[in-house]
């Protein structure tokens, strides 16, 4: 959905859109450029500046794990 150029990776613009939509759902302000940079830095395991489907899946699995630990 967010991979608008269909290259199988999320670039900073696409990550920004994804984070903006997520923030809207939870009632937070739009992400800053720094928020986007930090997300990419945390998710981008191979350091190519993009977030692959596998890297994004890892982020969501880690978030789910944190949620389960708090329950």
N, C-alpha and C positions, 0 to 999 in steps of 0.2 A: 504494500500500500504506500509506503513512504519512499520506496526506491523508484522515483519518478523517471529516471533515465534508464531503468531496467538493466543496470550493469552488475547486479547482485551485491552491491555495496552501498552503504549509506555515507554520503559525503556530509560535510558540516551543515550545509543548507538543509539537507534531508533530515539529519539528526535534530536540527533546530525545530523543524516542523513537527517531528514526532514528540519531542519534549514539550513543545507548546501545547499540543493536543492533550498530552498526559497531564500537564499542569492545569489545564482548563478543567479537566475532569475532577481534580482534587481541590480546585478552588485556589490555585496559586497563580502568581503573576507569570507572564511569559518569561522563558529562560533568557538570561543574558548571554552575550558572546562567551563570557568566562564560564558560565554553566555548561554551554555546549562544548567548549574546549576541554573542560574537566571530564565530562561524560565520555568524550572520544578517547581521552588519555586513559581513562579507567577501563574502557571496553576494548580498545584496540591492542590486542595481544601482540600482533606482529609489527606494530609501529609504522604501518603504511599510511596513516592519516585517515583511514576509512574504517567503517564498522561492517564486517561481513555478517551474513546470516548466522554463522556458527558463533561468532563473538557476541552477537546480540542475544542469541539463545542462552549463552552462558550467563549473561547479565540477568536475564529473567529467571533462570534457575537459581542463581544466588539470591535474588530478591525473594523468591518463593521460599527458599530455605530460611532466610531471616524472618519472614513472616511466620513460618511454622515454629520457629524457636520462640517467638514472642507469644504464641497461642497457648 
